[in-house]
Amino acid sequence: MAADRRDARALALEILGRVERDEAFASILLDHAETGLEDPREIGLLHRIVLGVLRERRLLDHVAGQVSSRPLERMDPLVRNALRIGLYGIHRLERVPDFAAVSSAVELVKRGGKRSAAGFVNGVLRSALRGGATLLPPQPSAGDVESLALYRSHPSWWTRRVVARLGWERATRLLEANNRPARTVVRTNLDRIEPDALREEMTRSGLEVEPARFLPQAIRVGSGSLRASGCLRRGLAWVQDEAAQLVVALFGRRPAGRIADLCAAPGGKTLQLAECLDPSGIAVAVDLSPRRLERVVENLRRYRVERAFPLAADVSAGPQPLNTTFDRVLLDAPCSGTGTLRRHPEIRWRLSPDDLKLLQRRQRQLLSVAARLTAPGGRLVYSVCSLEPEEGEEVVREFIADDGRFAVEDPRPELPAACAELIGDDRFLRTSPDVDGLDGFFAARLVRR
């Protein structure tokens, strides 16, 4: 679909189609689409429609299924997504009049070359208007997992896992948190500016900001245009959730010697590592994909980092071509991403239970390689943006049992005092959207004895 670059709804329809058809990530497409919108309100609407439809897809499809004579799976994808946008406007966009939600969805179908379906879309949405809130699923009773999954628009299999692991009350809060927009957080580039000065500068540019909860370099951003403020373009800060920043903080304030970041793209953690380096240290940013590594290179240039070196390599089968050891090794392993469902809601519709075991095998393999790259006396940090035990503590405990050279080390002495509550009795770092407002991460600091 050739969307009008100034039209948030048309861009939203195009992005939703690519997410479904090409398994693209909405966050990346939204970043590109922003450049075609000048009005901050249109940018906000674009983000809200795309991420809202993806978060509540199951609920929206439930509503459509009650008023449509045609099953959703048999609809043209463009028509199906236009219906979802219309239903989201009716039920979730309070400032959009109902007639506008209907007419704009019908217009999207026409502009997308599906004029013959315009009457069908109009009829379905008008039926949805007549049904109103009665078409929405009721609030679930305690213990009714299937109703909870529908009400909070999550896959049933994952909802069952979460309820079994966390209990009903905590699981309900987590699913609710996954459907709320995540706060934008930036990390201050300490080589260029102090956090207090950066907050003052961001405030002068019209942003609402506040110190983050755990790390002094982290700043939470409220309303206002981060892009327009210029702090990213000028290399004063980069977008990075506080949980991701905490992973690197496990190494300590000034890690010395040589550091390897084994799954580096897009490079936020590499920047943080390089910033914290001892004056004699260097960092190597390794990633399998040369294309993804281009983003790392771009960020290194923008932030004027001179002691970090990109390397395209597949280390899954062994430590070549590095063929050396490092004082610090970071393995932020590929994972399910269930800790980031609020930022990447499309993940919940792509993931299956079988994926977790496949990912676990890959993580164990990569952790073994990372161990071979860690020098005696060195530190190895393993992390995943996942809430699943199979990808977190199970991987680490199996690895420790197999390799007696490594032990889990308590990271609290290296962290600000406020972070102590994030470290469990098992010395693992865990964060979760429903508990502390951070992305869901698991991380462990290991020492090679």
TAZIRA-V659912 format. One record per residue. RES is the residue in one small letter. SS is DSSP state (H for helix, E for strand, - for the rest). OMEGA is omega in degrees with one decimal (* if undefined). Layout:
res;ss;omega
RES;SS;OMEGA
RES;SS;OMEGA
This chain:
res;ss;omega
m;-;178.4
a;-;-173.5
a;-;171.1
d;-;-175.1
r;-;-177.7
r;-;-172.6
d;-;-176.6
a;H;-177.0
r;H;178.6
a;H;176.6
l;H;178.8
a;H;178.9
l;H;179.2
e;H;-179.2
i;H;179.2
l;H;177.2
g;H;179.7
r;H;177.4
v;H;-177.8
e;H;-173.6
r;H;-171.9
d;H;-174.2
e;-;174.3
a;-;177.1
f;-;-175.3
a;H;-176.4
s;H;179.5
i;H;179.5
l;H;178.5
l;H;177.4
d;H;179.3
h;H;-175.6
a;H;-179.0
e;H;-176.8
t;-;179.4
g;-;-179.1
l;-;-178.6
e;-;-176.6
d;-;178.9
p;H;179.2
r;H;176.9
e;H;176.6
i;H;178.4
g;H;178.5
l;H;178.4
l;H;-179.8
h;H;-176.1
r;H;-179.5
i;H;-175.5
v;H;-176.5
l;H;178.3
g;H;178.1
v;H;179.8
l;H;179.5
r;H;-171.7
e;-;-175.8
r;H;-177.7
r;H;179.1
l;H;179.7
l;H;178.3
d;H;176.2
h;H;178.4
v;H;-179.2
a;H;-178.5
g;H;-179.3
q;H;-174.9
v;H;-179.3
s;-;176.3
s;-;-175.9
r;-;177.7
p;-;-177.4
l;H;-177.1
e;H;179.7
r;H;179.2
m;-;169.0
d;-;-177.2
p;H;-179.8
l;H;178.8
v;H;-179.4
r;H;-179.2
n;H;175.0
a;H;175.6
l;H;179.6
r;H;178.0
i;H;178.8
g;H;179.6
l;H;178.0
y;H;176.6
g;H;-178.9
i;H;-170.3
h;H;-172.6
r;H;-178.8
l;-;-172.7
e;-;-174.9
r;-;179.2
v;-;177.6
p;-;-177.1
d;H;-178.3
f;H;179.1
a;H;177.9
a;H;179.6
v;H;-174.6
s;H;-179.7
s;H;177.6
a;H;177.3
v;H;179.5
e;H;177.2
l;H;179.9
v;H;179.3
k;H;-178.3
r;H;178.0
g;-;177.5
g;-;-179.0
k;-;-175.5
r;H;-178.7
s;H;-179.6
a;H;-175.9
a;H;179.7
g;H;178.4
f;H;179.8
v;H;179.0
n;H;-179.3
g;H;-179.6
v;H;-177.5
l;H;177.1
r;H;174.4
s;H;177.2
a;H;177.1
l;H;-179.8
r;H;179.7
g;H;177.0
g;H;-175.5
a;H;179.7
t;H;179.5
l;H;179.7
l;-;178.7
p;-;179.6
p;-;176.2
q;-;-173.1
p;-;171.8
s;-;-179.9
a;-;178.6
g;-;179.1
d;-;-172.2
v;H;-178.3
e;H;178.1
s;H;177.2
l;H;179.7
a;H;178.2
l;H;-176.7
y;H;-179.9
r;-;173.1
s;-;174.1
h;-;175.2
p;-;-178.4
s;H;-176.0
w;H;-178.7
w;H;177.6
t;H;177.3
r;H;179.3
r;H;-175.1
v;H;178.9
v;H;-179.7
a;H;-175.7
r;H;-171.0
l;H;-173.8
g;-;-172.0
w;H;-173.9
e;H;-178.6
r;H;179.5
a;H;178.9
t;H;178.9
r;H;-179.6
l;H;179.7
l;H;177.0
e;H;179.1
a;H;179.6
n;H;-178.9
n;-;175.3
r;-;177.1
p;-;178.7
a;-;175.8
r;-;173.3
t;E;178.8
v;E;175.3
v;E;173.3
r;E;178.6
t;E;172.1
n;-;-172.7
l;-;175.8
d;-;-175.2
r;-;-171.8
i;-;176.6
e;-;-177.9
p;H;-179.4
d;H;-179.8
a;H;179.3
l;H;178.5
r;H;178.3
e;H;-179.2
e;H;178.8
m;H;178.3
t;H;179.0
r;H;-179.6
s;-;174.6
g;-;179.7
l;-;169.1
e;-;-176.0
v;E;175.1
e;E;176.6
p;E;175.2
a;-;-168.2
r;-;-167.7
f;-;-175.5
l;-;-177.3
p;-;-179.8
q;-;-174.9
a;E;-178.6
i;E;176.0
r;E;-178.0
v;E;176.5
g;-;-178.4
s;-;-178.6
g;-;-177.0
s;-;178.1
l;H;-179.6
r;H;-178.1
a;H;-178.2
s;H;177.0
g;-;-176.7
c;-;177.0
l;-;-178.7
r;-;-178.0
r;-;175.9
g;-;179.8
l;-;-178.4
a;E;172.2
w;E;-178.3
v;E;-179.9
q;-;-179.8
d;-;-176.7
e;H;178.2
a;H;177.7
a;H;177.4
q;H;179.8
l;H;179.4
v;H;-179.9
v;H;179.7
a;H;177.9
l;-;178.7
f;-;-176.4
g;-;-172.0
r;-;-177.4
r;-;179.9
p;-;-176.0
a;-;172.2
g;-;-174.4
r;E;-177.9
i;E;174.7
a;E;173.1
d;E;-164.8
l;-;176.2
c;-;-159.2
a;-;-172.6
a;-;5.2
p;-;169.2
g;-;-179.5
g;H;-179.6
k;H;175.5
t;H;177.8
l;H;-179.3
q;H;177.4
l;H;-178.5
a;H;179.4
e;H;-176.2
c;H;-173.1
l;-;165.9
d;-;-177.5
p;-;-179.4
s;-;-171.9
g;-;172.6
i;E;177.5
a;E;175.5
v;E;-179.0
a;E;-174.2
v;E;172.9
d;E;-178.4
l;-;-171.2
s;-;175.3
p;H;-179.8
r;H;177.5
r;H;-179.7
l;H;176.8
e;H;177.1
r;H;177.1
v;H;-179.8
v;H;179.4
e;H;180.0
n;H;177.9
l;H;178.3
r;H;-176.8
r;H;-176.9
y;-;173.3
r;-;178.0
v;-;-173.5
e;-;-173.9
r;-;174.5
a;E;-172.0
f;E;-179.3
p;E;178.5
l;E;175.3
a;E;-177.4
a;-;174.6
d;-;-177.8
v;-;-176.3
s;-;-178.8
a;-;-178.6
g;-;-173.8
p;-;176.8
q;-;4.9
p;-;-178.7
l;-;171.2
n;-;178.0
t;-;176.2
t;-;-176.1
f;E;178.6
d;E;177.8
r;E;178.0
v;E;176.0
l;E;173.3
l;E;171.5
d;E;-163.0
a;-;170.6
p;-;-173.6
c;-;-178.3
s;-;-179.5
g;-;-176.5
t;H;174.1
g;H;-176.5
t;H;-176.2
l;-;177.8
r;-;177.7
r;-;-177.2
h;-;-173.1
p;-;-180.0
e;-;179.9
i;H;-174.7
r;H;-179.2
w;H;-179.6
r;H;-172.5
l;-;175.0
s;-;179.8
p;H;-179.7
d;H;-178.8
d;H;-175.6
l;H;178.5
k;H;177.4
l;H;179.3
l;H;179.9
q;H;178.8
r;H;179.2
r;H;179.4
q;H;177.1
r;H;179.1
q;H;-179.8
l;H;179.5
l;H;176.9
s;H;177.0
v;H;179.1
a;H;179.0
a;H;179.5
r;H;178.7
l;-;-177.8
t;E;-178.6
a;E;173.6
p;E;-175.9
g;E;-177.8
g;E;-179.9
r;E;177.8
l;E;176.6
v;E;176.4
y;E;-179.7
s;E;173.2
v;E;174.3
c;-;-174.4
s;-;175.2
l;-;-172.9
e;-;179.0
p;-;-179.9
e;-;-176.6
e;-;-177.2
g;-;-173.7
e;H;179.8
e;H;178.3
v;H;-176.6
v;H;-177.1
r;H;176.2
e;H;178.9
f;H;179.8
i;H;179.8
a;H;-178.3
d;H;-174.6
d;-;-176.3
g;-;179.2
r;-;-173.3
f;E;176.0
a;E;175.9
v;E;-177.0
e;-;179.5
d;-;-177.1
p;-;-172.3
r;H;178.5
p;H;-178.4
e;H;-174.0
l;-;171.2
p;-;-174.3
a;H;-177.5
a;H;-176.2
c;H;-174.3
a;H;-178.2
e;H;-179.8
l;H;-177.9
i;E;-179.1
g;-;177.1
d;-;178.0
d;-;177.4
r;-;175.3
f;-;173.0
l;E;176.0
r;E;173.9
t;-;-177.7
s;-;-178.1
p;H;-175.7
d;H;-175.4
v;H;-173.9
d;H;177.6
g;-;179.5
l;-;170.0
d;-;-178.7
g;-;179.6
f;-;166.4
f;E;177.4
a;E;177.5
a;E;175.5
r;E;-179.1
l;E;176.7
v;E;174.4
r;E;-174.3
r;-;*
